[in-house]
């Protein structure tokens, strides 16, 4: 396919191209609008799109206009390809050629005698339906189109952007901790304000289903700093779990958090400087049974010999017990169920919607750092592991008190095995 992109874009600077051949769609122009609102684009560009009905159409060279799937704007062919009604059915690809249209793998075949693009029907991670539906308002949160996901499939996102495998039956039957604290809890609490130098930053797990490792390393880091009052203010490495905890774990395809907590309590983790996170499974560079020095790492305090261990994990269930545990000891882990719309979260108080696919889901480990109330709506304040560009600078708020997306069903944490603590 030869695109006549540059000349056409230049032509659009002096005149509007109003060619339009689809009588059942709203009249254009789309690609034929005057710059900077119109034009044709090389490559895959989200900005090269226009609203049409309740979705988007595209004017870039990766849009598909064939018998199976069509997301090109109605005037794409005349404006961007120079095709007229007389030659609009001319072959548009070479048999055997391949391309990727957003998340879809496409191949050029001549099944009907005319070469044409045929693409898979897998759902994309990003959904126009979710973005347009949520942003009409009335849902309490806003959605966004994240370009890093534009070429990803939903089924892959549920593996490589999540990663938590189901808890074993023994963990599910674990008796929860109960504090029975009859106190007036504050309406708002943010661990970053309570311990401004002790809460670890947002991590980007990359395209690797390692949320289980990232959440545990982050929570253990926070609790080491808090419980030692800064003496062991250390950033622990998720790579310790991803590369060294291999028994029953699937690496970037997922892990069991209960097994990972037990690994951390028995063998411990090393710090991030000693073993940087790579979002991939590598060989474990040290003996899991050796000391921190034997692993080639430098302890923050002279009394530290072992790696950074935690207690065995414990479970919390009641809302006030969760709040007490966070106030006293630091952030905790929650396991939530994620559907397609959650990937689009930009800001607000998240509640699952009916937009997008509601049949496919996955489990996701996150870190609760606090809570609050906005216009009478209670929420948890949660750190995600998809980088600072996602959500509210890497965090999200989710409805509290009604087990939204199962976030209050599996709440797990552990104490850090500190060696030294500064006086408070």
C-alpha positions as CSV (number, residue, x, y, z in Angstrom):
1,X,0.0,0.0,0.0
2,X,1.5,3.4,-1.1
3,X,0.3,6.3,1.0
4,X,0.2,9.7,-0.6
5,X,0.4,11.3,2.8
6,X,2.8,14.3,2.6
7,X,1.4,15.9,-0.6
8,X,-2.1,15.5,0.7
9,X,-1.3,17.0,4.1
10,X,0.2,20.0,2.2
11,X,-2.8,20.3,0.0
12,X,-5.0,20.4,3.0
13,X,-3.4,23.6,4.1
14,X,-5.1,25.5,1.2
15,X,-8.3,23.6,0.7
16,X,-10.8,21.3,2.4
17,X,-11.2,17.8,1.0
18,X,-14.8,17.0,1.4
19,X,-14.9,13.6,-0.4
20,X,-17.3,11.3,1.3
21,X,-18.8,8.0,0.2
22,X,-20.7,6.5,3.1
23,X,-24.3,7.7,3.1
24,X,-25.2,5.9,6.3
25,X,-22.6,7.8,8.4
26,X,-22.5,11.4,9.6
27,X,-21.1,13.7,6.9
28,X,-17.5,14.5,7.1
29,X,-14.9,15.8,6.6
30,X,-12.7,13.8,9.0
31,X,-9.3,13.3,7.4
32,X,-10.2,16.1,5.1
33,X,-10.5,18.8,7.9
34,X,-8.1,21.7,7.7
35,X,-4.9,21.4,9.8
36,X,-4.3,21.1,12.6
37,X,-7.6,19.2,13.0
38,X,-7.4,17.0,10.0
39,X,-4.8,15.3,7.8
40,X,-3.3,11.9,7.3
41,X,-0.6,10.3,9.5
42,X,2.2,7.9,9.0
43,X,2.6,5.3,11.7
44,X,0.2,4.6,14.5
45,X,-0.9,7.9,16.1
46,X,-3.8,8.2,18.5
47,X,-4.1,11.9,17.7
48,X,-5.0,11.0,14.1
49,X,-8.5,10.1,15.1
50,X,-12.0,11.7,15.1
51,X,-15.3,11.1,16.9
52,X,-17.9,9.4,14.8
53,X,-21.2,8.2,16.3
54,X,-20.2,6.7,19.7
55,X,-16.7,5.6,18.7
56,X,-13.6,6.8,17.0
57,X,-12.4,6.6,13.4
58,X,-8.7,6.9,12.3
59,X,-6.7,8.6,9.5
60,X,-3.4,6.9,10.0
61,X,-1.8,4.2,7.8
62,X,-2.7,1.4,10.3
63,X,-6.4,1.8,10.2
64,X,-8.2,-1.1,8.6
65,X,-10.8,-0.8,5.9
66,X,-11.8,-4.2,4.7
67,X,-14.7,-6.6,4.7
68,X,-14.0,-7.9,8.1
69,X,-13.1,-4.9,10.2
70,X,-13.3,-1.1,9.5
71,X,-12.1,1.7,11.7
72,X,-10.9,4.1,9.0
73,X,-12.8,7.4,8.7
74,X,-15.2,7.5,5.8
75,X,-13.0,9.9,3.8
76,X,-9.8,8.0,4.5
77,X,-9.5,6.4,1.0
78,X,-10.1,9.5,-1.1
79,X,-8.1,11.9,1.1
80,X,-5.2,9.7,2.2
81,X,-4.9,7.1,-0.5
82,X,-6.2,9.2,-3.5
83,X,-8.8,6.5,-4.3
84,X,-12.0,7.6,-6.1
85,X,-15.3,5.8,-6.3
86,X,-14.2,4.2,-9.6
87,X,-11.1,2.5,-8.1
88,X,-12.1,2.3,-4.5
89,X,-12.0,-1.6,-4.6
90,X,-8.5,-1.7,-6.1
91,X,-6.1,-4.1,-4.3
92,X,-4.8,-2.5,-1.2
93,X,-2.1,-5.0,-0.1
94,X,0.3,-7.6,-1.4
95,X,-0.7,-11.3,-0.7
96,X,1.2,-12.6,2.3
97,X,2.1,-9.2,3.7
98,X,1.6,-8.7,7.4
99,X,1.0,-5.7,9.6
100,X,-0.3,-4.8,13.0
101,X,-3.4,-2.7,13.3
102,X,-3.3,-1.5,16.9
103,X,-3.5,-4.8,18.8
104,X,-4.6,-6.9,15.8
105,X,-2.3,-9.1,13.8
106,X,-3.3,-8.8,10.2
107,X,-2.3,-10.7,7.0
108,X,-3.1,-10.0,3.4
109,X,-5.0,-12.8,1.7
110,X,-6.9,-13.1,-1.6
111,X,-9.7,-15.4,-0.4
112,X,-12.2,-13.6,-2.5
113,X,-10.0,-13.0,-5.6
114,X,-9.0,-9.5,-4.4
115,X,-6.1,-9.2,-1.9
116,X,-7.4,-7.7,1.3
117,X,-6.3,-7.4,5.0
118,X,-7.7,-10.0,7.4
119,X,-7.1,-9.3,11.1
120,X,-7.7,-11.3,14.3
121,X,-10.7,-10.6,16.4
122,X,-9.0,-10.4,19.8
123,X,-10.1,-7.6,22.1
124,X,-7.7,-4.7,22.5
125,X,-6.7,-3.6,26.0
126,X,-7.8,0.0,25.2
127,X,-11.4,0.4,24.4
128,X,-13.2,3.4,22.8
129,X,-16.4,2.2,24.4
130,X,-14.9,2.4,27.9
131,X,-13.4,5.9,27.3
132,X,-16.5,7.4,25.7
133,X,-18.9,5.7,28.1
134,X,-17.1,6.7,31.3
135,X,-16.3,10.2,30.3
136,X,-19.9,11.0,29.5
137,X,-20.1,11.4,33.3
138,X,-22.0,10.0,36.2
139,X,-19.5,7.3,37.2
140,X,-17.3,9.2,39.7
141,X,-14.1,8.6,37.8
142,X,-12.6,9.5,34.4
143,X,-11.0,7.2,31.8
144,X,-8.0,7.8,29.5
145,X,-6.4,6.2,26.5
146,X,-2.9,5.1,27.5
147,X,-0.7,4.9,24.4
148,X,1.6,2.4,26.0
149,X,-1.3,-0.1,25.7
150,X,-2.4,0.9,22.2
151,X,-1.0,-2.3,20.6
152,X,-1.7,-4.7,23.5
153,X,-4.4,-7.3,23.7
154,X,-6.8,-7.5,26.6
155,X,-6.0,-11.2,27.2
156,X,-2.3,-10.4,27.4
157,X,-2.8,-7.4,29.7
158,X,-4.6,-9.6,32.2
159,X,-1.4,-11.7,32.4
160,X,1.5,-9.2,31.9
161,X,0.0,-6.1,33.7
162,X,-1.3,-8.2,36.6
163,X,0.2,-11.5,37.7
164,X,-1.4,-12.6,40.9
165,X,-2.4,-16.3,41.0
166,X,-5.2,-17.6,43.3
167,X,-4.4,-18.0,47.0
168,X,-4.1,-21.6,48.2
169,X,-6.9,-23.0,50.4
170,X,-4.8,-22.9,53.6
171,X,-4.3,-19.1,53.1
172,X,-8.0,-18.6,52.3
173,X,-8.9,-20.4,55.6
174,X,-6.4,-18.3,57.6
175,X,-8.0,-16.7,60.7
176,X,-7.9,-12.9,60.3
177,X,-6.2,-10.6,62.9
178,X,-8.7,-8.6,65.0
179,X,-7.6,-5.6,67.0
180,X,-10.9,-4.6,68.7
181,X,-9.8,-0.9,68.9
182,X,-12.7,1.2,69.8
183,X,-11.4,4.5,68.7
184,X,-12.5,7.4,66.5
185,X,-10.7,6.8,63.2
186,X,-9.8,9.8,61.1
187,X,-11.8,10.5,58.0
188,X,-8.6,10.7,56.0
189,X,-5.2,9.0,56.3
190,X,-2.3,9.0,53.9
191,X,0.9,7.1,54.8
192,X,2.9,9.5,52.7
193,X,2.0,12.3,55.0
194,X,2.3,10.3,58.2
195,X,5.8,9.0,57.2
196,X,7.0,11.4,54.5
197,X,10.4,9.8,54.1
198,X,9.5,6.2,54.5
199,X,7.0,5.3,51.8
200,X,8.6,3.8,48.7
201,X,7.9,5.3,45.3
202,X,5.6,4.0,42.6
203,X,7.1,1.1,40.6
204,X,6.5,0.3,36.9
205,X,6.4,-3.5,36.7
206,X,6.7,-3.2,32.9
207,X,5.2,-5.9,30.6
208,X,5.7,-8.6,33.2
209,X,3.1,-10.2,35.4
210,X,5.1,-9.4,38.6
211,X,2.6,-7.4,40.6
212,X,2.9,-10.1,43.4
213,X,6.7,-9.4,43.7
214,X,6.4,-5.7,43.4
215,X,3.7,-5.3,46.0
216,X,5.5,-7.5,48.6
217,X,8.9,-5.8,48.1
218,X,7.3,-2.3,48.3
219,X,5.3,-3.1,51.5
220,X,8.3,-4.7,53.2
221,X,10.4,-1.7,52.3
222,X,7.9,0.7,53.8
223,X,7.6,-1.4,57.0
224,X,11.3,-1.7,57.4
225,X,11.6,2.1,57.3
226,X,8.6,2.7,59.6
227,X,9.4,0.0,62.2
228,X,13.1,1.0,62.4
229,X,12.2,4.7,62.4
230,X,14.5,5.2,59.4
231,X,17.5,3.2,60.6
232,X,16.8,0.6,57.8
233,X,15.1,2.8,55.3
234,X,15.8,0.5,52.4
235,X,14.2,-0.1,48.9
236,X,13.9,-3.9,48.5
237,X,14.1,-5.5,45.1
238,X,11.1,-7.3,43.5
239,X,13.7,-9.0,41.4
240,X,14.7,-11.1,44.5
241,X,11.3,-12.8,44.2
242,X,11.0,-12.8,40.4
243,X,14.4,-14.5,39.9
244,X,15.0,-16.4,43.2
245,X,11.5,-17.6,44.3
246,X,11.0,-20.1,41.5
247,X,9.2,-22.9,43.4
248,X,5.6,-23.0,42.1
249,X,5.9,-19.5,40.6
250,X,5.5,-18.6,36.9
251,X,7.8,-15.5,36.8
252,X,6.4,-12.9,34.5
253,X,3.3,-15.0,33.9
254,X,2.3,-14.8,37.5
255,X,3.0,-15.8,41.1
256,X,1.4,-16.9,44.3
257,X,1.6,-14.1,46.9
258,X,1.2,-16.5,49.8
259,X,4.2,-18.5,48.6
260,X,6.2,-15.3,48.0
261,X,5.4,-14.0,51.5
262,X,6.7,-17.3,53.0
263,X,9.8,-17.1,50.8
264,X,10.4,-13.6,52.1
265,X,10.0,-14.7,55.7
266,X,12.3,-17.7,55.4
267,X,15.1,-16.4,53.0
268,X,14.6,-12.6,52.8
269,X,15.1,-10.1,50.0
270,X,18.1,-7.9,48.9
271,X,18.0,-4.2,48.2
272,X,17.2,-2.7,44.9
273,X,20.8,-1.3,44.4
274,X,22.2,-4.7,44.9
275,X,19.8,-6.5,42.5
276,X,18.0,-4.0,40.2
277,X,14.5,-4.8,38.8
278,X,14.5,-5.8,35.1
279,X,10.9,-6.9,34.5
280,X,12.2,-10.3,33.4
281,X,13.1,-13.6,34.9
282,X,16.9,-13.9,35.3
283,X,19.2,-16.3,37.1
284,X,19.3,-15.7,40.8
285,X,22.9,-14.3,41.3
286,X,23.3,-15.5,44.9
287,X,22.5,-18.4,47.2
288,X,19.0,-17.9,48.7
289,X,20.3,-19.3,52.0
290,X,23.3,-17.1,52.3
291,X,23.7,-13.8,54.2
292,X,23.4,-10.3,52.8
293,X,27.1,-9.9,52.5
294,X,27.5,-13.3,50.8
295,X,25.0,-12.0,48.3
296,X,27.4,-9.1,47.5
297,X,25.1,-6.5,49.1
298,X,26.0,-3.7,51.6
299,X,23.8,-3.5,54.7
300,X,22.6,-0.1,56.0
301,X,23.4,-1.0,59.6
302,X,26.5,-2.9,60.9
303,X,24.3,-5.4,62.8
304,X,22.5,-6.7,59.8
305,X,23.8,-10.1,58.7
306,X,20.7,-11.8,57.1
307,X,18.8,-10.6,54.1
308,X,15.7,-8.5,54.7
309,X,13.2,-10.9,56.1
310,X,9.5,-10.5,57.2
311,X,7.2,-12.3,59.5
312,X,4.9,-15.0,58.1
313,X,1.9,-13.2,56.5
314,X,-1.2,-12.5,58.3
315,X,-4.7,-11.7,57.1
316,X,-7.0,-8.8,57.9
317,X,-10.8,-8.6,57.1
318,X,-12.7,-5.8,58.9
319,X,-12.5,-2.3,57.7
320,X,-11.4,-0.8,61.0
321,X,-8.8,-3.5,61.5
322,X,-7.3,-2.6,58.2
323,X,-7.3,1.1,59.1
324,X,-5.6,0.4,62.5
325,X,-3.0,-1.8,60.9
326,X,-2.1,0.8,58.3
327,X,-1.9,3.6,61.0
328,X,0.3,1.6,63.3
329,X,2.5,-0.4,61.0
330,X,2.3,0.9,57.5
331,X,0.8,0.0,54.1
332,X,-0.7,-3.5,53.4
333,X,-1.4,-5.7,50.4
334,X,-4.8,-6.1,48.8
335,X,-5.7,-8.5,46.0
336,X,-8.4,-7.1,43.7
337,X,-10.2,-8.4,40.6
338,X,-9.5,-6.3,37.5
339,X,-11.7,-6.0,34.4
340,X,-11.0,-4.1,31.2
341,X,-12.3,-0.7,32.3
342,X,-9.8,-0.5,35.2
343,X,-6.9,-0.2,32.8
344,X,-8.3,3.1,31.6
345,X,-8.5,4.8,35.0
346,X,-7.3,8.4,35.1
347,X,-8.7,9.9,38.3
348,X,-11.6,9.9,40.7
349,X,-13.1,7.1,42.8
350,X,-13.1,3.9,40.8
351,X,-16.2,1.6,40.7
352,X,-16.5,-1.1,38.1
353,X,-18.7,-0.1,35.2
354,X,-20.6,-2.1,32.5
355,X,-18.5,-0.7,29.7
356,X,-16.0,-2.8,27.8
357,X,-15.6,-6.5,28.3
358,X,-17.0,-7.9,31.5
359,X,-16.3,-11.6,31.0
360,X,-12.5,-11.6,31.2
361,X,-10.7,-10.7,34.4
362,X,-7.6,-11.2,36.5
363,X,-6.2,-10.9,40.0
364,X,-4.0,-7.9,40.9
365,X,-1.8,-7.2,44.0
366,X,-1.7,-3.6,45.1
367,X,-0.6,-1.6,48.1
368,X,-3.2,0.3,50.3
369,X,-1.6,3.3,51.8
370,X,-4.6,5.1,53.3
371,X,-8.2,6.2,52.9
372,X,-10.5,9.2,52.7
373,X,-13.9,10.6,51.9
374,X,-14.9,12.8,49.0
375,X,-18.4,14.3,48.7
376,X,-19.6,11.6,51.1
377,X,-18.0,8.7,49.1
378,X,-15.6,6.6,51.1
379,X,-12.5,5.3,49.3
380,X,-9.2,3.5,49.8
381,X,-6.0,5.2,48.6
382,X,-3.9,2.6,46.7
383,X,-0.5,2.5,45.0
384,X,-0.5,0.6,41.7
385,X,2.6,-0.7,39.9
386,X,2.1,0.7,36.3
387,X,4.3,3.8,36.6
388,X,3.7,7.4,37.5
389,X,2.0,8.2,34.2
390,X,-1.0,6.0,35.0
391,X,-3.9,7.1,37.2
392,X,-3.3,9.8,39.8
393,X,0.5,9.9,39.6
394,X,0.6,6.1,39.9
395,X,-2.1,5.8,42.6
396,X,-5.8,5.2,42.4
397,X,-8.8,5.6,44.7
398,X,-11.4,2.9,44.9
399,X,-14.8,2.7,46.7
400,X,-14.4,1.6,50.4
401,X,-16.7,-0.4,52.5
402,X,-18.5,-2.5,49.9
403,X,-15.7,-4.8,48.7
404,X,-15.5,-3.1,45.3
405,X,-13.8,-5.6,42.9
406,X,-13.1,-7.9,45.9
407,X,-10.4,-5.5,47.2
408,X,-11.5,-6.1,50.8
409,X,-11.6,-9.9,50.5
410,X,-7.9,-10.7,50.6
411,X,-5.9,-8.2,52.7
412,X,-2.5,-9.5,53.7
413,X,0.6,-8.1,55.3
414,X,3.7,-9.0,57.5
415,X,6.0,-7.3,59.9
416,X,9.6,-6.6,59.0
417,X,12.5,-8.2,60.9
418,X,14.4,-5.0,61.7
419,X,17.8,-5.2,63.3
420,X,18.1,-1.6,64.6
421,X,15.7,1.2,65.3
422,X,16.2,4.9,66.0
423,X,14.5,6.4,69.0
424,X,11.3,8.2,68.3
